[in-house]
Amino acid sequence: MMIGWDKAQQATALLDEFDLGAWMILVRETGEHSDPVLKLFGDPHAVWPAAFVFARSGERIAVTGLGDDQPVRQQGLFDPIHTYTQSIRESLVGVLEQLDPDVIGINYSRDDVTADGLTHGMYLNLLRYLEGTPYAGRLVSAELFVEALRGRKTAGERALVQRAIRETDAVFQEVGDWLRAGLSELEIAYFVRERVFRRGLALAWDAEGCPGLNAGPSSPWGHAGPAADVRVAAGDTLNMDLGVQVEGYCSDLQRVWYFLRPGELEPPAEVMRAFAAVAGAIQTASGLVRPGVPGWEVDAAARSYLTKAGYPEFPHALGHSVGRSAHDGGTGFYPRWDRYGGKPYGRLAAGGIYTLELGVRSPVGYIGLEEMIAITEDGCEWLSEPQRAPYLVAG
């Protein structure tokens, strides 16, 4: 729970920065539909409606149904804990009257799923609970607050992400030693998962798509799962997208191999040119990363580099936050496209951990890289060692 304590203290400190008198997490039946932000605090569970309130004064107060309170007490993050039997309304209003916050942040967002944990039904219930009080008129979106809380990693969070990266690199090494031409994507995926599970780790996303694989030119690009009828051959590339979890914190990396033809000692020029374009775009983007920069500017620099090298734009964002999830929400390196809403305009902050990822399709397969960086006070640093050339598999 050390990370939970650290995040609770961080939440209190951020209230002043974002001019919130209080922040409220309102949930019910969390076994079916929890608020994503609760993972930061040990994921306390509730069957009946429950409220977790952080006040600028430093108080952390919970209101739960009688019977839901004991697990929350055991965590030790909230004190006092008020319980109710018939309705949460009286206890919740009493807490707000005690604190009397001028602005109350609640978790809804049009653009960021990790800040959108309050369901519409619970929002309507909240308005009903607060009817006849001044507090219904003081509710605002906590989107930017949650983005900062989730995005600015504590030392403990960063250490777990770095462990996940090291474990992923070790799996890549084992995979490279084992690979050979003729294997199907599904056979490769089974091997990777077995190696991850042997290490006592979990996958960073659903097993059906983790690892993500593109073997040769006939493999469909995107989020399709590994195929039993797509096999890698000599002269092909293999692209792998893999992330693991260490104590709930994730990695997300991509690596590429080239399968040498008989007599070849290195990949053909077209493979090396594509790889250099991808790696160069990522390196160029990393040079622009620093606190205060809007994410879309970093994305635009990578796109410009790639198109000037003669390749089409990649059809997705350049990178995203990583932490409790492989896609951790909040600010990232997003293009100014409608599907990303206002997220491209978010400004980077020190402490954030992100991916830089892109690729190009070639006649021998998809060539893509994904690296991980941490934002420092004056730039960024690599958390993963960037891949400098395609890994080679002997013919």
C-alpha positions as CSV (number, residue, x, y, z in Angstrom):
1,M,0.0,0.0,0.0
2,M,3.0,2.3,0.0
3,I,2.1,3.5,-3.5
4,G,-1.5,4.0,-2.4
5,W,-0.3,6.3,0.4
6,D,2.0,8.2,-1.9
7,K,-0.8,8.7,-4.4
8,A,-3.2,9.9,-1.7
9,Q,-0.7,12.5,-0.6
10,Q,-0.1,13.5,-4.2
11,A,-3.9,13.9,-4.7
12,T,-4.2,16.3,-1.8
13,A,-1.3,18.4,-3.0
14,L,-2.7,18.6,-6.5
15,L,-6.1,20.0,-5.3
16,D,-4.5,23.4,-4.8
17,E,-2.8,23.4,-8.2
18,F,-6.1,22.7,-9.9
19,D,-8.1,25.0,-7.7
20,L,-10.4,22.3,-6.3
21,G,-11.8,22.5,-2.8
22,A,-12.5,18.8,-2.9
23,W,-12.4,15.8,-5.2
24,M,-15.0,13.1,-5.0
25,I,-15.0,9.5,-6.4
26,L,-18.5,8.1,-6.5
27,V,-19.0,4.4,-7.3
28,R,-21.2,1.3,-6.8
29,E,-20.9,-2.4,-7.6
30,T,-17.2,-1.9,-8.3
31,G,-16.8,-5.6,-9.0
32,E,-18.7,-5.0,-12.3
33,H,-17.9,-1.3,-13.0
34,S,-15.2,0.4,-11.0
35,D,-13.7,3.9,-11.4
36,P,-10.3,3.5,-13.1
37,V,-8.7,5.9,-10.7
38,L,-9.4,3.6,-7.7
39,K,-6.6,1.4,-8.9
40,L,-4.2,4.1,-7.7
41,F,-5.4,3.6,-4.1
42,G,-5.4,-0.2,-3.9
43,D,-8.8,-0.5,-5.6
44,P,-11.2,-0.5,-2.6
45,H,-14.3,-2.3,-3.4
46,A,-17.9,-1.3,-2.8
47,V,-21.2,-3.1,-3.4
48,W,-23.5,-0.2,-2.5
49,P,-23.0,3.5,-3.4
50,A,-19.8,4.8,-1.9
51,A,-18.0,8.1,-1.9
52,F,-14.3,8.8,-1.4
53,V,-13.6,12.5,-0.8
54,F,-10.3,14.2,-0.8
55,A,-10.3,17.7,0.7
56,R,-7.8,20.5,0.1
57,S,-7.4,20.8,3.9
58,G,-5.9,17.3,3.8
59,E,-8.8,15.2,5.0
60,R,-9.7,12.0,3.3
61,I,-13.2,10.8,4.1
62,A,-15.1,7.8,2.9
63,V,-18.9,7.1,3.0
64,T,-19.8,3.5,2.5
65,G,-22.7,1.2,3.0
66,L,-22.6,-0.7,6.3
67,G,-20.7,-3.9,5.5
68,D,-18.6,-2.3,2.8
69,D,-16.6,-0.2,5.3
70,Q,-14.3,-2.9,6.8
71,P,-12.1,-3.4,3.7
72,V,-11.7,0.4,3.4
73,R,-10.7,0.6,7.1
74,Q,-8.1,-2.1,6.6
75,Q,-6.5,0.0,3.8
76,G,-6.0,2.9,6.2
77,L,-6.2,5.6,3.6
78,F,-9.5,7.1,4.7
79,D,-10.4,8.5,8.1
80,P,-13.1,9.0,9.2
81,I,-15.3,6.4,7.4
82,H,-19.0,7.1,7.7
83,T,-21.5,4.3,7.1
84,Y,-25.2,4.2,6.2
85,T,-27.9,1.6,5.8
86,Q,-30.8,3.0,3.8
87,S,-29.3,5.9,1.8
88,I,-26.0,7.5,1.3
89,R,-27.6,11.0,0.9
90,E,-27.6,12.2,4.5
91,S,-24.0,11.1,5.3
92,L,-22.7,12.4,2.0
93,V,-24.3,15.8,2.4
94,G,-23.1,15.9,6.0
95,V,-19.5,15.5,4.8
96,L,-19.8,18.2,2.2
97,E,-21.4,20.6,4.8
98,Q,-18.5,19.9,7.1
99,L,-15.9,20.6,4.4
100,D,-18.0,23.2,2.5
101,P,-15.8,23.1,-0.7
102,D,-16.3,25.9,-3.2
103,V,-15.5,23.6,-6.2
104,I,-15.9,19.8,-6.2
105,G,-14.2,17.8,-8.9
106,I,-16.0,14.7,-10.1
107,N,-14.8,12.1,-12.6
108,Y,-16.3,12.7,-16.0
109,S,-14.5,13.4,-19.3
110,R,-15.4,13.5,-22.9
111,D,-11.9,12.5,-24.1
112,D,-10.1,10.6,-21.4
113,V,-11.4,7.2,-20.4
114,T,-9.2,7.1,-17.2
115,A,-10.9,10.3,-16.0
116,D,-14.4,9.2,-16.9
117,G,-15.2,6.8,-14.1
118,L,-18.5,8.4,-13.0
119,T,-21.3,6.7,-14.8
120,H,-24.2,8.9,-16.2
121,G,-26.6,7.0,-13.9
122,M,-24.5,7.8,-10.8
123,Y,-24.2,11.4,-11.9
124,L,-28.0,11.7,-12.0
125,N,-28.1,10.1,-8.5
126,L,-25.5,12.5,-7.2
127,L,-27.6,15.4,-8.4
128,R,-30.6,13.9,-6.6
129,Y,-28.5,13.5,-3.4
130,L,-27.4,17.1,-3.6
131,E,-30.8,18.5,-4.4
132,G,-31.7,21.5,-2.2
133,T,-28.0,22.1,-1.3
134,P,-25.5,24.5,-2.8
135,Y,-23.2,21.7,-3.8
136,A,-25.0,20.6,-7.0
137,G,-23.9,23.9,-8.5
138,R,-20.3,23.4,-7.5
139,L,-19.6,20.3,-9.5
140,V,-16.9,20.4,-12.2
141,S,-15.0,17.9,-14.3
142,A,-11.8,16.6,-12.5
143,E,-10.3,15.6,-15.9
144,L,-7.1,17.6,-15.7
145,F,-6.7,16.8,-12.0
146,V,-7.0,13.1,-12.7
147,E,-4.7,13.4,-15.7
148,A,-2.0,14.9,-13.5
149,L,-2.5,12.4,-10.6
150,R,-2.3,9.4,-12.9
151,G,0.4,10.8,-15.2
152,R,2.9,12.2,-12.8
153,K,4.5,9.0,-11.5
154,T,5.9,8.7,-8.0
155,A,9.3,7.1,-7.4
156,G,7.6,3.9,-6.4
157,E,5.5,3.8,-9.6
158,R,8.5,4.5,-11.8
159,A,10.5,1.8,-10.2
160,L,7.7,-0.8,-11.0
161,V,7.5,0.4,-14.6
162,Q,11.3,0.1,-14.9
163,R,11.1,-3.5,-13.6
164,A,8.4,-4.3,-16.1
165,I,10.6,-2.9,-18.9
166,R,13.6,-5.0,-17.8
167,E,11.4,-8.1,-17.7
168,T,10.1,-7.4,-21.2
169,D,13.6,-7.0,-22.5
170,A,14.5,-10.3,-21.0
171,V,11.6,-12.0,-22.7
172,F,12.6,-10.4,-26.0
173,Q,16.1,-11.9,-25.6
174,E,14.7,-15.3,-25.0
175,V,12.4,-15.0,-28.0
176,G,15.2,-14.0,-30.2
177,D,17.3,-16.9,-29.2
178,W,14.4,-19.3,-30.0
179,L,13.0,-17.8,-33.2
180,R,13.3,-19.6,-36.6
181,A,11.7,-19.4,-40.0
182,G,8.5,-21.4,-40.4
183,L,6.9,-20.6,-37.1
184,S,3.3,-19.3,-37.1
185,E,2.2,-16.2,-35.2
186,L,0.2,-18.3,-32.9
187,E,3.2,-20.5,-32.1
188,I,5.3,-17.5,-31.3
189,A,2.5,-16.0,-29.2
190,Y,2.3,-19.2,-27.1
191,F,6.0,-19.2,-26.5
192,V,6.0,-15.5,-25.4
193,R,3.1,-16.0,-23.0
194,E,4.7,-19.1,-21.5
195,R,7.9,-17.2,-20.9
196,V,6.0,-14.3,-19.3
197,F,4.0,-16.6,-17.0
198,R,7.1,-18.6,-16.1
199,R,8.5,-15.4,-14.7
200,G,5.4,-15.0,-12.5
201,L,4.2,-12.0,-14.4
202,A,0.9,-10.9,-16.0
203,L,0.4,-9.6,-19.5
204,A,-0.2,-5.9,-19.9
205,W,-3.4,-6.3,-21.9
206,D,-5.7,-9.1,-23.0
207,A,-3.9,-12.3,-23.9
208,E,-5.8,-12.5,-27.2
209,G,-3.7,-9.6,-28.5
210,C,-0.6,-9.8,-26.2
211,P,1.8,-10.1,-27.8
212,G,0.7,-8.3,-30.9
213,L,2.5,-9.9,-33.9
214,N,3.0,-9.1,-37.6
215,A,4.9,-11.9,-39.4
216,G,5.7,-11.0,-42.9
217,P,3.8,-9.0,-45.5
218,S,0.5,-11.0,-45.3
219,S,-0.1,-10.3,-41.6
220,P,-3.0,-7.8,-41.1
221,W,-1.8,-4.6,-39.3
222,G,-3.7,-3.4,-36.3
223,H,-5.2,-5.0,-33.2
224,A,-5.9,-8.5,-34.7
225,G,-4.7,-11.4,-32.6
226,P,-1.9,-13.8,-33.7
227,A,-2.9,-16.1,-36.5
228,A,-2.3,-19.8,-36.9
229,D,-2.1,-19.6,-40.7
230,V,0.4,-16.7,-40.9
231,R,4.0,-18.0,-40.8
232,V,7.2,-16.1,-40.9
233,A,9.6,-17.0,-43.7
234,A,13.2,-16.2,-44.6
235,G,13.3,-12.7,-46.0
236,D,10.5,-11.5,-43.7
237,T,10.3,-9.2,-40.8
238,L,8.6,-10.0,-37.5
239,N,7.2,-7.2,-35.5
240,M,6.3,-7.8,-31.8
241,D,4.3,-5.5,-29.5
242,L,4.6,-6.8,-25.9
243,G,3.9,-5.5,-22.4
244,V,4.0,-7.2,-19.0
245,Q,2.7,-6.2,-15.6
246,V,4.8,-6.0,-12.4
247,E,2.7,-5.5,-9.3
248,G,0.0,-3.8,-11.4
249,Y,2.4,-1.5,-13.4
250,C,3.0,-2.0,-17.1
251,S,5.5,-1.9,-19.9
252,D,4.7,-1.5,-23.6
253,L,7.4,-2.1,-26.2
254,Q,7.8,-3.1,-29.8
255,R,10.8,-4.8,-31.4
256,V,11.5,-6.1,-34.9
257,W,13.5,-9.1,-36.3
258,Y,14.6,-9.8,-39.8
259,F,14.9,-13.5,-40.9
260,L,18.0,-13.8,-43.1
261,R,17.7,-15.7,-46.4
262,P,20.3,-18.3,-47.2
263,G,23.6,-16.5,-47.9
264,E,22.5,-13.2,-46.4
265,L,24.6,-11.6,-43.7
266,E,22.4,-8.5,-43.2
267,P,18.9,-7.3,-44.2
268,P,18.4,-5.8,-47.6
269,A,18.7,-2.1,-48.2
270,E,14.9,-1.5,-48.2
271,V,14.6,-3.0,-44.8
272,M,17.4,-0.9,-43.3
273,R,16.1,2.2,-45.0
274,A,12.6,1.7,-43.4
275,F,14.1,0.9,-40.0
276,A,16.3,4.0,-40.1
277,A,13.3,6.1,-41.0
278,V,11.3,4.8,-38.0
279,A,14.1,5.0,-35.6
280,G,15.0,8.5,-36.8
281,A,11.5,9.7,-36.4
282,I,11.4,8.5,-32.8
283,Q,14.8,10.0,-32.0
284,T,13.7,13.3,-33.5
285,A,10.5,13.4,-31.5
286,S,12.4,12.6,-28.3
287,G,14.5,15.7,-28.8
288,L,11.3,17.9,-28.5
289,V,10.0,16.4,-25.3
290,R,10.1,18.6,-22.3
291,P,7.6,19.9,-19.7
292,G,5.1,22.5,-21.0
293,V,5.2,21.3,-24.6
294,P,1.7,20.3,-26.0
295,G,1.8,16.7,-27.1
296,W,0.6,17.3,-30.7
297,E,3.9,19.2,-31.5
298,V,6.0,16.1,-30.7
299,D,3.6,14.0,-32.8
300,A,3.9,16.4,-35.7
301,A,7.7,16.4,-35.7
302,A,7.7,12.6,-36.0
303,R,5.2,12.7,-38.9
304,S,7.2,15.3,-40.7
305,Y,10.4,13.3,-40.4
306,L,8.8,10.1,-41.7
307,T,7.1,11.7,-44.7
308,K,10.3,13.5,-45.7
309,A,11.9,10.1,-45.6
310,G,9.4,9.0,-48.2
311,Y,6.9,7.0,-46.1
312,P,3.2,7.6,-45.3
313,E,2.0,9.0,-42.0
314,F,1.3,6.4,-39.3
315,P,-2.5,6.1,-38.7
316,H,-2.4,6.6,-34.9
317,A,-0.9,8.7,-32.1
318,L,2.9,8.8,-31.7
319,G,2.6,7.7,-28.1
320,H,0.7,7.5,-24.9
321,S,1.1,7.4,-21.1
322,V,2.0,4.1,-19.4
323,G,1.4,3.1,-15.8
324,R,-1.4,1.2,-14.2
325,S,-2.5,0.4,-17.8
326,A,-0.5,0.1,-20.9
327,H,-2.7,2.9,-22.2
328,D,-2.8,5.0,-19.1
329,G,-4.9,8.0,-20.3
330,G,-4.3,11.7,-20.0
331,T,-1.8,13.7,-22.1
332,G,0.1,11.9,-24.8
333,F,1.6,12.6,-28.2
334,Y,-1.7,12.8,-30.1
335,P,-2.3,14.3,-33.6
336,R,-5.0,17.0,-33.8
337,W,-7.6,14.6,-35.1
338,D,-11.3,14.6,-34.0
339,R,-11.0,11.1,-32.5
340,Y,-8.6,12.4,-29.9
341,G,-10.7,15.3,-28.8
342,G,-8.8,17.8,-26.7
343,K,-6.1,15.4,-25.7
344,P,-3.5,16.6,-28.3
345,Y,-3.4,20.0,-26.5
346,G,-2.5,18.7,-23.1
347,R,0.9,19.9,-22.0
348,L,3.6,17.5,-20.8
349,A,4.7,17.5,-17.2
350,A,7.8,16.1,-15.4
351,G,7.3,12.7,-14.0
352,G,5.2,11.3,-16.9
353,I,6.1,8.0,-18.5
354,Y,5.2,7.6,-22.2
355,T,5.8,5.5,-25.3
356,L,7.1,6.8,-28.6
357,E,5.9,4.4,-31.3
358,L,5.4,4.3,-35.0
359,G,6.1,2.0,-38.0
360,V,5.9,1.6,-41.8
361,R,4.7,-1.3,-44.0
362,S,7.3,-2.8,-46.3
363,P,7.2,-5.5,-49.0
364,V,8.7,-7.9,-46.4
365,G,6.5,-7.0,-43.4
366,Y,5.6,-4.3,-40.9
367,I,8.6,-2.5,-39.4
368,G,7.7,-0.7,-36.1
369,L,9.3,0.4,-32.9
370,E,8.0,1.4,-29.5
371,E,10.3,2.9,-26.9
372,M,9.5,4.2,-23.4
373,I,10.7,7.5,-22.0
374,A,10.3,9.5,-18.7
375,I,9.9,13.2,-18.8
376,T,12.4,15.1,-16.7
377,E,12.6,18.7,-15.6
378,D,14.3,19.8,-18.8
379,G,13.7,17.0,-21.3
380,C,13.3,13.2,-21.3
381,E,15.3,10.1,-20.6
382,W,15.1,6.6,-22.1
383,L,13.6,4.0,-19.9
384,S,14.1,1.3,-22.6
385,E,17.3,1.0,-24.5
386,P,16.3,2.0,-28.1
387,Q,16.6,-0.7,-30.7
388,R,19.4,0.5,-33.1
389,A,19.0,-2.1,-35.9
390,P,16.7,-5.1,-36.7
391,Y,17.5,-8.2,-34.7
392,L,18.7,-11.0,-37.0
393,V,17.5,-14.6,-37.2
394,A,19.8,-16.9,-39.0
395,G,18.5,-18.7,-42.1
